[in-house]
Amino acid sequence: MFIRWVNHASFIVETDRARLICDPCIEGTAFNDGWRLLSPTQFSYRDFERITHIWFSHEHPDHFAPPNLRKIPEEYRRRITVLSHGTDCNSVGAEWASRYRDEF
């Protein structure tokens, strides 16, 4: 197993069978521009080519950023499995995946 830090709360966990990125906030601001990454992300949208899964821990915009996700090349988005923590409102899980599958 290999673990690589991407930025903020984002890590890649890689095994022989899967490559998961958690909370991929790659660029931009959150919380009405009151928050931003401290340093530029070295991981690019093209680097999603080898990602098999995305894990969203929760819906805060510094962890779940649809504007960033839409920049992942479509050919990569279509084969990535989206995972999330089950919540009472299920805001990020299966409901999100089904609503945005064509976009994401």
N, CA, C and O atoms as CSV, one atom per row, in Angstrom:
chain,resi,resn,atom,element,x,y,z
A,1,MET,N,N,0.852,-1.167,0.000
A,1,MET,CA,C,0.000,0.000,0.000
A,1,MET,C,C,0.899,1.231,0.000
A,1,MET,O,O,1.947,1.266,0.645
A,2,PHE,N,N,0.453,2.238,-0.746
A,2,PHE,CA,C,1.176,3.494,-0.846
A,2,PHE,C,C,0.181,4.616,-0.550
A,2,PHE,O,O,-0.934,4.602,-1.073
A,3,ILE,N,N,0.567,5.584,0.278
A,3,ILE,CA,C,-0.280,6.742,0.591
A,3,ILE,C,C,0.488,8.004,0.216
A,3,ILE,O,O,1.640,8.190,0.607
A,4,ARG,N,N,-0.173,8.860,-0.548
A,4,ARG,CA,C,0.445,10.112,-1.008
A,4,ARG,C,C,-0.452,11.280,-0.656
A,4,ARG,O,O,-1.650,11.250,-0.940
A,5,TRP,N,N,0.109,12.308,-0.040
A,5,TRP,CA,C,-0.645,13.524,0.276
A,5,TRP,C,C,-0.786,14.351,-0.984
A,5,TRP,O,O,0.179,14.519,-1.731
A,6,VAL,N,N,-1.988,14.873,-1.229
A,6,VAL,CA,C,-2.256,15.727,-2.384
A,6,VAL,C,C,-2.318,17.184,-1.936
A,6,VAL,O,O,-1.578,18.024,-2.450
A,7,ASN,N,N,-3.184,17.484,-0.994
A,7,ASN,CA,C,-3.305,18.805,-0.370
A,7,ASN,C,C,-4.387,18.753,0.697
A,7,ASN,O,O,-5.170,17.804,0.737
A,8,HIS,N,N,-4.440,19.740,1.544
A,8,HIS,CA,C,-5.476,19.893,2.566
A,8,HIS,C,C,-5.856,18.526,3.145
A,8,HIS,O,O,-5.060,17.918,3.861
A,9,ALA,N,N,-7.069,18.036,2.842
A,9,ALA,CA,C,-7.526,16.741,3.363
A,9,ALA,C,C,-7.485,15.653,2.299
A,9,ALA,O,O,-8.070,14.585,2.480
A,10,SER,N,N,-6.808,15.913,1.208
A,10,SER,CA,C,-6.794,14.981,0.086
A,10,SER,C,C,-5.533,14.119,0.085
A,10,SER,O,O,-4.407,14.613,0.145
A,11,PHE,N,N,-5.771,12.808,0.015
A,11,PHE,CA,C,-4.710,11.810,-0.055
A,11,PHE,C,C,-5.063,10.808,-1.144
A,11,PHE,O,O,-6.235,10.622,-1.470
A,12,ILE,N,N,-4.062,10.176,-1.695
A,12,ILE,CA,C,-4.277,9.039,-2.589
A,12,ILE,C,C,-3.806,7.803,-1.845
A,12,ILE,O,O,-2.696,7.761,-1.315
A,13,VAL,N,N,-4.671,6.801,-1.815
A,13,VAL,CA,C,-4.329,5.505,-1.241
A,13,VAL,C,C,-4.287,4.529,-2.408
A,13,VAL,O,O,-5.277,4.339,-3.115
A,14,GLU,N,N,-3.128,3.918,-2.596
A,14,GLU,CA,C,-2.936,3.044,-3.752
A,14,GLU,C,C,-2.580,1.632,-3.303
A,14,GLU,O,O,-1.715,1.427,-2.452
A,15,THR,N,N,-3.271,0.672,-3.898
A,15,THR,CA,C,-2.957,-0.745,-3.696
A,15,THR,C,C,-2.729,-1.371,-5.075
A,15,THR,O,O,-2.744,-0.676,-6.091
A,16,ASP,N,N,-2.523,-2.661,-5.096
A,16,ASP,CA,C,-2.351,-3.339,-6.380
A,16,ASP,C,C,-3.612,-3.288,-7.243
A,16,ASP,O,O,-3.529,-3.331,-8.471
A,17,ARG,N,N,-4.788,-3.196,-6.595
A,17,ARG,CA,C,-6.055,-3.270,-7.327
A,17,ARG,C,C,-6.803,-1.962,-7.456
A,17,ARG,O,O,-7.708,-1.866,-8.284
A,18,ALA,N,N,-6.461,-0.937,-6.663
A,18,ALA,CA,C,-7.239,0.300,-6.678
A,18,ALA,C,C,-6.359,1.503,-6.363
A,18,ALA,O,O,-5.307,1.393,-5.734
A,19,ARG,N,N,-6.832,2.650,-6.825
A,19,ARG,CA,C,-6.170,3.924,-6.521
A,19,ARG,C,C,-7.266,4.915,-6.148
A,19,ARG,O,O,-7.978,5.418,-7.017
A,20,LEU,N,N,-7.398,5.189,-4.873
A,20,LEU,CA,C,-8.471,6.021,-4.332
A,20,LEU,C,C,-7.926,7.388,-3.942
A,20,LEU,O,O,-6.875,7.489,-3.309
A,21,ILE,N,N,-8.651,8.445,-4.325
A,21,ILE,CA,C,-8.330,9.785,-3.848
A,21,ILE,C,C,-9.472,10.224,-2.943
A,21,ILE,O,O,-10.641,10.036,-3.278
A,22,CYS,N,N,-9.138,10.802,-1.811
A,22,CYS,CA,C,-10.183,11.281,-0.906
A,22,CYS,C,C,-10.241,12.809,-0.947
A,22,CYS,O,O,-9.219,13.488,-1.044
A,23,ASP,N,N,-11.455,13.319,-0.870
A,23,ASP,CA,C,-11.723,14.762,-0.782
A,23,ASP,C,C,-10.875,15.599,-1.738
A,23,ASP,O,O,-10.097,16.444,-1.295
A,24,PRO,N,N,-11.020,15.371,-3.053
A,24,PRO,CA,C,-10.147,16.061,-4.008
A,24,PRO,C,C,-10.538,17.509,-4.294
A,24,PRO,O,O,-11.223,17.790,-5.276
A,25,CYS,N,N,-10.108,18.404,-3.451
A,25,CYS,CA,C,-10.256,19.840,-3.705
A,25,CYS,C,C,-8.931,20.296,-4.316
A,25,CYS,O,O,-7.956,20.494,-3.592
A,26,ILE,N,N,-8.885,20.460,-5.611
A,26,ILE,CA,C,-7.651,20.668,-6.348
A,26,ILE,C,C,-7.256,22.141,-6.436
A,26,ILE,O,O,-6.072,22.476,-6.431
A,27,GLU,N,N,-8.256,23.012,-6.515
A,27,GLU,CA,C,-7.968,24.441,-6.668
A,27,GLU,C,C,-9.175,25.259,-6.240
A,27,GLU,O,O,-10.255,24.716,-6.008
A,28,GLY,N,N,-8.987,26.556,-6.137
A,28,GLY,CA,C,-10.093,27.451,-5.851
A,28,GLY,C,C,-10.248,27.784,-4.383
A,28,GLY,O,O,-9.396,27.471,-3.552
A,29,THR,N,N,-11.358,28.425,-4.095
A,29,THR,CA,C,-11.646,28.865,-2.734
A,29,THR,C,C,-12.915,28.179,-2.244
A,29,THR,O,O,-13.594,27.482,-2.999
A,30,ALA,N,N,-13.218,28.387,-0.976
A,30,ALA,CA,C,-14.442,27.841,-0.377
A,30,ALA,C,C,-14.936,28.822,0.687
A,30,ALA,O,O,-14.238,29.767,1.053
A,31,PHE,N,N,-16.123,28.584,1.162
A,31,PHE,CA,C,-16.703,29.389,2.238
A,31,PHE,C,C,-16.677,30.878,1.890
A,31,PHE,O,O,-16.135,31.697,2.632
A,32,ASN,N,N,-17.281,31.210,0.736
A,32,ASN,CA,C,-17.378,32.605,0.283
A,32,ASN,C,C,-16.009,33.281,0.224
A,32,ASN,O,O,-15.841,34.410,0.685
A,33,ASP,N,N,-15.048,32.583,-0.342
A,33,ASP,CA,C,-13.669,33.065,-0.510
A,33,ASP,C,C,-12.946,33.284,0.810
A,33,ASP,O,O,-11.918,33.961,0.843
A,34,GLY,N,N,-13.463,32.725,1.893
A,34,GLY,CA,C,-12.799,32.857,3.188
A,34,GLY,C,C,-11.757,31.770,3.438
A,34,GLY,O,O,-11.078,31.775,4.465
A,35,TRP,N,N,-11.637,30.841,2.495
A,35,TRP,CA,C,-10.700,29.727,2.645
A,35,TRP,C,C,-10.063,29.444,1.297
A,35,TRP,O,O,-10.726,29.505,0.261
A,36,ARG,N,N,-8.780,29.136,1.315
A,36,ARG,CA,C,-8.078,28.707,0.103
A,36,ARG,C,C,-6.940,27.777,0.483
A,36,ARG,O,O,-6.495,27.763,1.630
A,37,LEU,N,N,-6.476,27.009,-0.477
A,37,LEU,CA,C,-5.344,26.125,-0.239
A,37,LEU,C,C,-4.107,26.952,0.077
A,37,LEU,O,O,-3.924,28.030,-0.487
A,38,LEU,N,N,-3.259,26.463,0.969
A,38,LEU,CA,C,-2.050,27.188,1.343
A,38,LEU,C,C,-0.973,27.128,0.268
A,38,LEU,O,O,-0.142,28.032,0.170
A,39,SER,N,N,-0.981,26.081,-0.531
A,39,SER,CA,C,0.003,25.975,-1.605
A,39,SER,C,C,-0.657,25.347,-2.831
A,39,SER,O,O,-1.643,24.621,-2.702
A,40,PRO,N,N,-0.125,25.622,-4.005
A,40,PRO,CA,C,-0.714,25.041,-5.220
A,40,PRO,C,C,-0.631,23.513,-5.193
A,40,PRO,O,O,0.314,22.934,-4.657
A,41,THR,N,N,-1.626,22.889,-5.773
A,41,THR,CA,C,-1.681,21.429,-5.843
A,41,THR,C,C,-0.819,20.946,-7.001
A,41,THR,O,O,-0.937,21.447,-8.120
A,42,GLN,N,N,0.036,19.988,-6.738
A,42,GLN,CA,C,0.873,19.405,-7.791
A,42,GLN,C,C,0.114,18.349,-8.586
A,42,GLN,O,O,0.489,18.030,-9.714
A,43,PHE,N,N,-0.950,17.809,-8.004
A,43,PHE,CA,C,-1.786,16.807,-8.667
A,43,PHE,C,C,-2.668,17.527,-9.682
A,43,PHE,O,O,-3.349,18.491,-9.332
A,44,SER,N,N,-2.665,17.076,-10.926
A,44,SER,CA,C,-3.441,17.756,-11.970
A,44,SER,C,C,-4.702,16.965,-12.313
A,44,SER,O,O,-4.863,15.817,-11.900
A,45,TYR,N,N,-5.582,17.593,-13.068
A,45,TYR,CA,C,-6.795,16.902,-13.504
A,45,TYR,C,C,-6.459,15.720,-14.415
A,45,TYR,O,O,-7.195,14.734,-14.428
A,46,ARG,N,N,-5.395,15.794,-15.154
A,46,ARG,CA,C,-4.949,14.677,-15.997
A,46,ARG,C,C,-4.482,13.498,-15.149
A,46,ARG,O,O,-4.519,12.354,-15.604
A,47,ASP,N,N,-4.043,13.768,-13.923
A,47,ASP,CA,C,-3.589,12.696,-13.039
A,47,ASP,C,C,-4.733,11.785,-12.593
A,47,ASP,O,O,-4.489,10.718,-12.029
A,48,PHE,N,N,-5.974,12.195,-12.840
A,48,PHE,CA,C,-7.119,11.338,-12.517
A,48,PHE,C,C,-7.199,10.130,-13.445
A,48,PHE,O,O,-8.032,9.248,-13.237
A,49,GLU,N,N,-6.359,10.079,-14.448
A,49,GLU,CA,C,-6.356,8.954,-15.384
A,49,GLU,C,C,-6.210,7.614,-14.658
A,49,GLU,O,O,-6.809,6.617,-15.062
A,50,ARG,N,N,-5.426,7.596,-13.606
A,50,ARG,CA,C,-5.169,6.337,-12.892
A,50,ARG,C,C,-6.031,6.164,-11.640
A,50,ARG,O,O,-5.895,5.166,-10.932
A,51,ILE,N,N,-6.909,7.118,-11.362
A,51,ILE,CA,C,-7.769,7.028,-10.180
A,51,ILE,C,C,-8.934,6.081,-10.470
A,51,ILE,O,O,-9.587,6.194,-11.507
A,52,THR,N,N,-9.189,5.156,-9.558
A,52,THR,CA,C,-10.310,4.223,-9.724
A,52,THR,C,C,-11.508,4.593,-8.848
A,52,THR,O,O,-12.646,4.261,-9.179
A,53,HIS,N,N,-11.248,5.289,-7.718
A,53,HIS,CA,C,-12.305,5.631,-6.771
A,53,HIS,C,C,-12.062,7.029,-6.207
A,53,HIS,O,O,-10.922,7.467,-6.053
A,54,ILE,N,N,-13.167,7.719,-5.902
A,54,ILE,CA,C,-13.113,8.984,-5.158
A,54,ILE,C,C,-13.958,8.805,-3.910
A,54,ILE,O,O,-15.093,8.334,-3.981
A,55,TRP,N,N,-13.402,9.183,-2.766
A,55,TRP,CA,C,-14.099,9.139,-1.484
A,55,TRP,C,C,-14.361,10.574,-1.041
A,55,TRP,O,O,-13.439,11.386,-0.972
A,56,PHE,N,N,-15.628,10.884,-0.740
A,56,PHE,CA,C,-15.995,12.185,-0.168
A,56,PHE,C,C,-16.367,11.959,1.284
A,56,PHE,O,O,-17.309,11.225,1.583
A,57,SER,N,N,-15.627,12.590,2.190
A,57,SER,CA,C,-15.903,12.400,3.609
A,57,SER,C,C,-17.145,13.174,4.047
A,57,SER,O,O,-17.889,12.719,4.916
A,58,HIS,N,N,-17.364,14.334,3.452
A,58,HIS,CA,C,-18.552,15.134,3.752
A,58,HIS,C,C,-18.681,16.224,2.692
A,58,HIS,O,O,-17.833,16.353,1.810
A,59,GLU,N,N,-19.755,17.006,2.793
A,59,GLU,CA,C,-20.130,17.926,1.720
A,59,GLU,C,C,-19.551,19.332,1.853
A,59,GLU,O,O,-19.893,20.185,1.034
A,60,HIS,N,N,-18.720,19.619,2.803
A,60,HIS,CA,C,-18.128,20.958,2.875
A,60,HIS,C,C,-17.363,21.241,1.584
A,60,HIS,O,O,-16.743,20.331,1.034
A,61,PRO,N,N,-17.391,22.473,1.091
A,61,PRO,CA,C,-16.805,22.776,-0.217
A,61,PRO,C,C,-15.283,22.634,-0.300
A,61,PRO,O,O,-14.729,22.658,-1.399
A,62,ASP,N,N,-14.608,22.490,0.816
A,62,ASP,CA,C,-13.166,22.232,0.773
A,62,ASP,C,C,-12.867,20.731,0.716
A,62,ASP,O,O,-11.705,20.324,0.739
A,63,HIS,N,N,-13.917,19.913,0.642
A,63,HIS,CA,C,-13.784,18.457,0.522
A,63,HIS,C,C,-14.543,17.923,-0.694
A,63,HIS,O,O,-14.127,16.947,-1.318
A,64,PHE,N,N,-15.635,18.561,-1.015
A,64,PHE,CA,C,-16.519,18.172,-2.106
A,64,PHE,C,C,-16.743,19.414,-2.967
A,64,PHE,O,O,-17.557,20.270,-2.620
A,65,ALA,N,N,-16.024,19.516,-4.088
A,65,ALA,CA,C,-16.049,20.733,-4.904
A,65,ALA,C,C,-16.465,20.396,-6.338
A,65,ALA,O,O,-15.603,20.133,-7.176
A,66,PRO,N,N,-17.773,20.398,-6.638
A,66,PRO,CA,C,-18.223,20.073,-7.997
A,66,PRO,C,C,-17.529,20.880,-9.102
A,66,PRO,O,O,-17.273,20.315,-10.165
A,67,PRO,N,N,-17.209,22.174,-8.912
A,67,PRO,CA,C,-16.489,22.868,-9.994
A,67,PRO,C,C,-15.144,22.198,-10.325
A,67,PRO,O,O,-14.752,22.145,-11.491
A,68,ASN,N,N,-14.456,21.700,-9.329
A,68,ASN,CA,C,-13.206,20.962,-9.567
A,68,ASN,C,C,-13.499,19.642,-10.262
A,68,ASN,O,O,-12.805,19.273,-11.210
A,69,LEU,N,N,-14.503,18.941,-9.811
A,69,LEU,CA,C,-14.813,17.615,-10.354
A,69,LEU,C,C,-15.194,17.673,-11.822
A,69,LEU,O,O,-14.882,16.759,-12.586
A,70,ARG,N,N,-15.871,18.750,-12.221
A,70,ARG,CA,C,-16.259,18.887,-13.628
A,70,ARG,C,C,-15.058,19.092,-14.542
A,70,ARG,O,O,-15.170,18.909,-15.754
A,71,LYS,N,N,-13.916,19.465,-13.985
A,71,LYS,CA,C,-12.699,19.668,-14.780
A,71,LYS,C,C,-11.918,18.370,-15.007
A,71,LYS,O,O,-10.969,18.346,-15.790
A,72,ILE,N,N,-12.308,17.311,-14.337
A,72,ILE,CA,C,-11.682,16.012,-14.592
A,72,ILE,C,C,-12.121,15.586,-15.989
A,72,ILE,O,O,-13.317,15.604,-16.279
A,73,PRO,N,N,-11.198,15.204,-16.856
A,73,PRO,CA,C,-11.605,14.785,-18.205
A,73,PRO,C,C,-12.716,13.733,-18.167
A,73,PRO,O,O,-12.669,12.783,-17.385
A,74,GLU,N,N,-13.706,13.928,-19.023
A,74,GLU,CA,C,-14.891,13.075,-19.019
A,74,GLU,C,C,-14.554,11.589,-19.145
A,74,GLU,O,O,-15.181,10.755,-18.493
A,75,GLU,N,N,-13.584,11.259,-19.966
A,75,GLU,CA,C,-13.235,9.842,-20.145
A,75,GLU,C,C,-12.767,9.210,-18.837
A,75,GLU,O,O,-12.929,8.005,-18.645
A,76,TYR,N,N,-12.196,9.995,-17.944
A,76,TYR,CA,C,-11.773,9.485,-16.642
A,76,TYR,C,C,-12.956,9.446,-15.669
A,76,TYR,O,O,-13.128,8.486,-14.919
A,77,ARG,N,N,-13.773,10.517,-15.698
A,77,ARG,CA,C,-14.924,10.596,-14.784
A,77,ARG,C,C,-15.845,9.400,-14.927
A,77,ARG,O,O,-16.347,8.884,-13.929
A,78,ARG,N,N,-16.070,8.958,-16.131
A,78,ARG,CA,C,-17.053,7.894,-16.384
A,78,ARG,C,C,-16.678,6.562,-15.760
A,78,ARG,O,O,-17.561,5.746,-15.495
A,79,ARG,N,N,-15.421,6.320,-15.521
A,79,ARG,CA,C,-15.021,5.017,-14.968
A,79,ARG,C,C,-14.620,5.077,-13.503
A,79,ARG,O,O,-14.230,4.061,-12.926
A,80,ILE,N,N,-14.711,6.256,-12.894
A,80,ILE,CA,C,-14.373,6.397,-11.475
A,80,ILE,C,C,-15.599,6.056,-10.627
A,80,ILE,O,O,-16.701,6.536,-10.891
A,81,THR,N,N,-15.397,5.230,-9.617
A,81,THR,CA,C,-16.460,4.886,-8.670
A,81,THR,C,C,-16.449,5.912,-7.541
A,81,THR,O,O,-15.404,6.179,-6.947
A,82,VAL,N,N,-17.617,6.484,-7.247
A,82,VAL,CA,C,-17.750,7.489,-6.192
A,82,VAL,C,C,-18.215,6.821,-4.907
A,82,VAL,O,O,-19.197,6.079,-4.905
A,83,LEU,N,N,-17.514,7.086,-3.825
A,83,LEU,CA,C,-17.842,6.550,-2.507
A,83,LEU,C,C,-18.049,7.702,-1.544
A,83,LEU,O,O,-17.472,8.775,-1.720
A,84,SER,N,N,-18.870,7.486,-0.528
A,84,SER,CA,C,-19.071,8.521,0.486
A,84,SER,C,C,-19.545,7.891,1.789
A,84,SER,O,O,-19.985,6.742,1.836
A,85,HIS,N,N,-19.438,8.678,2.823
A,85,HIS,CA,C,-19.911,8.266,4.137
A,85,HIS,C,C,-21.423,8.410,4.161
A,85,HIS,O,O,-21.947,9.451,3.763
A,86,GLY,N,N,-22.126,7.399,4.616
A,86,GLY,CA,C,-23.579,7.487,4.712
A,86,GLY,C,C,-23.986,8.530,5.747
A,86,GLY,O,O,-23.510,8.513,6.882
A,87,THR,N,N,-24.867,9.430,5.347
A,87,THR,CA,C,-25.382,10.452,6.249
A,87,THR,C,C,-26.895,10.391,6.255
A,87,THR,O,O,-27.502,9.759,5.390
A,88,ASP,N,N,-27.499,11.041,7.221
A,88,ASP,CA,C,-28.956,11.060,7.285
A,88,ASP,C,C,-29.564,11.664,6.021
A,88,ASP,O,O,-30.595,11.202,5.534
A,89,CYS,N,N,-28.910,12.704,5.497
A,89,CYS,CA,C,-29.465,13.363,4.318
A,89,CYS,C,C,-28.914,12.785,3.020
A,89,CYS,O,O,-29.409,13.114,1.943
A,90,ASN,N,N,-27.886,11.917,3.106
A,90,ASN,CA,C,-27.289,11.278,1.935
A,90,ASN,C,C,-26.932,12.293,0.856
A,90,ASN,O,O,-27.140,12.039,-0.330
A,91,SER,N,N,-26.400,13.433,1.262
A,91,SER,CA,C,-26.158,14.531,0.334
A,91,SER,C,C,-25.057,14.266,-0.665
A,91,SER,O,O,-25.072,14.852,-1.747
A,92,VAL,N,N,-24.111,13.416,-0.354
A,92,VAL,CA,C,-22.996,13.179,-1.263
A,92,VAL,C,C,-23.031,11.797,-1.880
A,92,VAL,O,O,-22.409,11.588,-2.922
A,93,GLY,N,N,-23.707,10.874,-1.303
A,93,GLY,CA,C,-23.653,9.472,-1.711
A,93,GLY,C,C,-24.354,9.155,-3.001
A,93,GLY,O,O,-24.170,9.842,-4.006
A,94,ALA,N,N,-25.152,8.126,-2.978
A,94,ALA,CA,C,-25.779,7.607,-4.196
A,94,ALA,C,C,-26.634,8.654,-4.891
A,94,ALA,O,O,-26.666,8.701,-6.121
A,95,GLU,N,N,-27.326,9.492,-4.132
A,95,GLU,CA,C,-28.152,10.523,-4.747
A,95,GLU,C,C,-27.303,11.444,-5.606
A,95,GLU,O,O,-27.663,11.741,-6.746
A,96,TRP,N,N,-26.170,11.899,-5.063
A,96,TRP,CA,C,-25.293,12.787,-5.835
A,96,TRP,C,C,-24.749,12.061,-7.061
A,96,TRP,O,O,-24.748,12.613,-8.162
A,97,ALA,N,N,-24.295,10.847,-6.878
A,97,ALA,CA,C,-23.711,10.096,-7.991
A,97,ALA,C,C,-24.728,9.912,-9.119
A,97,ALA,O,O,-24.376,10.009,-10.294
A,98,SER,N,N,-25.978,9.649,-8.767
A,98,SER,CA,C,-26.981,9.444,-9.813
A,98,SER,C,C,-27.363,10.760,-10.487
A,98,SER,O,O,-27.627,10.771,-11.689
A,99,ARG,N,N,-27.400,11.855,-9.755
A,99,ARG,CA,C,-27.768,13.149,-10.342
A,99,ARG,C,C,-26.687,13.686,-11.268
A,99,ARG,O,O,-26.988,14.289,-12.298
A,100,TYR,N,N,-25.440,13.470,-10.904
A,100,TYR,CA,C,-24.331,14.070,-11.646
A,100,TYR,C,C,-23.526,13.056,-12.452
A,100,TYR,O,O,-22.441,13.389,-12.929
A,101,ARG,N,N,-24.011,11.856,-12.616
A,101,ARG,CA,C,-23.219,10.817,-13.304
A,101,ARG,C,C,-22.764,11.256,-14.691
A,101,ARG,O,O,-21.622,11.007,-15.080
A,102,ASP,N,N,-23.656,11.912,-15.441
A,102,ASP,CA,C,-23.263,12.363,-16.782
A,102,ASP,C,C,-22.213,13.470,-16.710
A,102,ASP,O,O,-21.318,13.542,-17.553
A,103,GLU,N,N,-22.329,14.327,-15.703
A,103,GLU,CA,C,-21.329,15.393,-15.528
A,103,GLU,C,C,-20.086,14.828,-14.879
A,103,GLU,O,O,-18.963,15.156,-15.262
A,104,PHE,N,N,-20.298,13.975,-13.892
A,104,PHE,CA,C,-19.170,13.402,-13.174
A,104,PHE,C,C,-19.013,12.017,-13.601
A,104,PHE,O,O,-18.115,11.322,-13.125
